[in-house]
Amino acid sequence: MATIKDIAKAAKVSIATVSRVLSQDDTLSVSPKTREKILTAAEKLNYTKHQKNSKKNGQKKTIAILQWYSEQEELNDLYYYAIRVGIEKRAQELGYDILRFFNNAIFSIDTNIAGILAIGKFSQKQIEKLEKITSTLIFVDSDTLNYGYSCVTTDFDSSVINTIDYFLNKNLSDIGMIAGEESTSDGLEHLIDQRFRTFKNYMSELGIYKAKSVYVGPFSTQSGYNLMQKAIQELGNELPQAFFIANDTLAVGALKALQEAKIAVPERVSLIAFNDTPITKQVFPALSSVTVYTEEMGKIAVDLMTQTLSPNPPKIASMVRLATKLTIRDSCL
């Protein structure tokens, strides 16, 4: 049976730190990364005593998960679903109670909660509404430092640059993009996709950016299909050798349009998508995609919440930006 000493050795921290993290000592100031290492080691070693102790202590706090999508939209986009799953797993490990809300239910959130974990993109007006419920706010998948709130995001810049470099290393220099567009759920703010911004800037630096090879539309399978169909019609023989596509659902639609037009993938057009949700392996050819560690994003957000709820919370908002991995499958050379 695993002991605290075993966990300390695996996580490379002191026994005292392990003991205080597992007993949920709010007076302990420890980084989310260290807390993550300890809890992961405990899980791998099947150490469960701390879970029993947390129930006995009766110190459960309730945090709310607010999803910027509707319930149906979340079902259609496994990216945000996976983030929520990550939050719920870590919250359960740390002994929190969870209340779940979707974008049309902000005003029904109980003011007695300890804090809110907000997933997705929120306008300034929406954030102001949340502030009236609680000042303890952590955001996932959006940069909220300007509003004074800590957040967890993905390293979009390196992801896009690595994707372009991969194409170039395969001698594919004629690269197009299908980008997504979205607005906050209240429609007040239009959001520029950071993937497109980085794509344009890096391709321009390399001197190979072609505005005519970029198509933008909503994040949906139908939109991906329509945009690729439009590219095929408008560009003809000048259709790029490769496309970077802003998410998997767009890529599935784009792949269908290419197949209907009898354009071989990857022999004529290579595709790399983004997010690497399970759908990438359910199509033929299987889609190459940038793997985003969505569950980890959710778990780290809970750790940030725990820090914020401690007796000595951080005085400055911070951003945790997670790395990604380029996962190559059959849709590109």
N, C-alpha and C positions, 0 to 999 in steps of 0.2 A: 504494500500500500504506500502511495506517494506521501511525502511529508513536505512541510514548508521549506525545509532545508533543500530538498530535491528541486523545488520550484525556484528557490533563490539561485541555485547552481545553474539551472537551465536558463534563467533570465539574466544571469550575471549581475545580480543586485544583492543587497544585504538581506539577511533573514528578517530583520526588523522591518524593512521596507515591504517585503512580501506580506508579513503579518498585518501591517497597518492597511495595505491596499485591500487585502482579502476581507478584512473586518470592516471595510468602508469607513475608515477614520477620516472624517471631514477636515481635521486639522492638519493632515499631511499634504504638503505641497509637492506634487510629483507630476512630471510631464505626461501628456497623453501617450507618448511613445513608450515610456517606461511602464505605465499602467497596462498598456496593450500587451507588452512583452510578458508581464507577470500573469495576466489573465489568460493569455494564449498558452503559456507554459502550464498553468493549472489545468486548463482544458485538455491539453495533450496528455498530461499525466493522470487524467481522470480524477483529479482532486475535487471533491464535492463538499467537504466539511464547511467551507465558507458560505456555501449556499444555504445550508441548514442553519448556520449561525445568524445569517441575515434575516431569516424568517422569525427566529426566536426574538431578535432584538426589537422587532416591531417598528422599525424606523423607516418604513416605506414612504417614499415621496411619489407624487403623481406628476408625470410630465405629459404634455400633449404633443402629438405628431400632427403637423398641419401640412397636407399635400396640396400643392398649387394646382394639381390636376383634379378633375372630377373622378369619381370612382371608376367610370367606364374608360376614361382616358388612361388611367393607371393600368387597367387590365390590358389595354392596347399597346402600352409602352413599358416593357419589362425593365427598362433602365431605372425608372423611378420606383417601381415596385421593389427592385432589389435593394435600393437604398433604404427603403422602409423596413424591409426584412432585416437588414443589418442593424438598424436602430433597435428594433424589437428584440433581437437576440442579445445585444449588449445590455439593453435595459433590464431584461430578465436576469442576466448574469449578475447585475449590480443591485437587484432587488427593487427596481422601480415598478410602480404601476403605470400603465399606459392608457391614454385616451386618444382615439384617432379621429381626425376631422379632415374633410376635403374642402376645396377652395370656396364653396358656397356656404360654409358654416362657421366663418370667423366669429360672428357675434354669439354663437352658441357655446363657445369655449368657456369653461368654468374659470372664474377669476381666482379660485382657491388652488389652482395648480402651482407647482413649483417653477415651471418654465415651459417654453415652447420650442420644439425643434421643427423648423420650417423648411420643407423640401421644395426646391424649385426657385422660380423667379417671382419676386414680389415688387410692386411699385412702392414709391415713397408713401403714398396715401395708405396702402395696405399695411406697411410697416408701422405707420402712425397708429392705425387701429389696433395692431398687436401690442404696441407699447401701452395702450390703455388697459390691457388685460394683465400684462406682466412686463417687467423690465429685463427679465431673464430670457433672452432670445439667442438661439444659435441657428445659423442658416447653413443649408447643405446645397451645393451645386449653384451657388451664386456668390459673387464678391460683394460683401456688405460692409467692408471696412470703412467706407466713407460715411456709413450711417452709425458707426461706432459699435458694430456687433461682430463677434467672432464667426468664422465660417470655415467650411471644408469644401475645397474645389478640386478639379482635375487639372493637370498640367497640359492645357490645350496647345500651348505654343510648341513645346518639344514634340508632342504627338504629331502635329501637322508637319513639322520640319523633318522628322524621322521618316514619315510616310513619303514625302517628296523625295528625300534622299534615296529611299529604297527604289522608287521608280527610276531615278536617274542612274543608279547603279546597274539597273537592268536595261540601260540605254533607251529608256522611255522618257523623252524630254518634252513631248507634246502632251501636256497634262491639263485636263479640265476638272471642273468641280461642280457637284450638285450640292448646294448649300441650303440650309434650312432658315426659315424666318419664323419668329414667334413674338407674341406680345404677352405682357403680364395678364393674369386672368381677368382683371378688371378693365383691360383694354386701354389703359392710360399710358403705358409706355411700350414703345416698339423696341425690340431687342436685336442688336447686331450680333450675329454669331461670331464668337471669338475665333472659331476655326476658319471662317472665311477671311477675317481680318488678317490672321497670320498667313494663310495661304496666299493672299494677294501681296502682302508685304514681302514675303520670302521669295515668291516667284518673280516679283518685280526686281528684287535685289539681284537675282540670277539672270535677269534680262529675258525671261521666257514666259512672262504673264500675258495671257490673251483674254481680254474681257469677254470676247464673243464665245469663249468656251466655258463660261460660268453661268449656271442657271440656278435660280433661287425660287423656293416655294415653301409651303407648309411642310412640317415634319409628318409625313404620312406615306403609306405605300402607294396610294393613288397619285399623290403629288410626284413621287419619284418616277413612277411610270410616265406621267404626263411630261415631266421635264426632260427625261431621256428621249422620249418620242419626239419632242420638239427639237432637241439637239440633233437627232438623226436626220430630221427633215431639213433643218436650216443649214447644217454643216456638211451634209453629204459626205463626199470623199475626204473632207477636212476634219471629220470627226476625230477627236484626240485619240492617241494610243492608250491613254489611261485616264481614269477618273478617280478622284478622291471624293467620297460621298459622306455627308455630315452625320448620318446615323444609319443604323441597320435597316430600319423600316423604309427609308428612302431608297436604300440600295436594293432591297428586294423588288421594289417596283421598277427600278432602273434596269435590273437584270432581266425582268420579264419583257420589257420593251426591246432590249437588245436581242433577246431570243426570238421574239415575234418577227423582228426585222432580219432574222437569220445572220446576225453579226456574231461571230464566234468569240466567246469569252473563255480563256484569256488570250487566244491567239491573235485576235484583231484588237480587242479592247480589254485592258486589265482593270480590275476594280478593287479598291480598298475602302471599306466602310469604317464606322466608328461606333464604339460601345461594346461590341462583341457579346450581344445577348444570345440566348439559345437559338434564335431564329437563323443565325448565320450558318448553322450546321444542318438546317432542315430544308435547304434549297440546293439545287444543282446547277452549276458547280458550287461547292461550299464557299461562302464568302470570307475572304481575308478581312480582318477588322482590327482596329486598335482596341485592345483589351483595357477596359476601365474597371477599376476595383471598387465596384459600387457598394458591396456589402461593407467593405472596410471604411468607405466614406461614412456610412451610417454609424458604424461602431465608434469611429473617432469622434463623431459629432456628440455622441452620448458622453464620451470621456471629457470633451470640452464643457458639456453641461455640468458634469460632476465637479469639475474645477470651479466653474462659475458659482455653483451652489455651496462651495466650501466656505468656512469662516474667513478664509483669506483669499478671496477671488482675485484673478488677474486684474490689474488696473488698466491695462491696455488691450484693446481688441486685437486678435491675431487671426491669421489665415493658415490653415494646414492644406498644402497643395500636394496631392498624391501623384506619383509617377504612373505611367501607363506602359503597356508592352504591345509591340506590333506582332500580331499573330497571323502568319501567312498560311493560307489554304489554297484552294484550287482556282480562285477567281482572278489571280494575277500570276504573271510569269515569275 
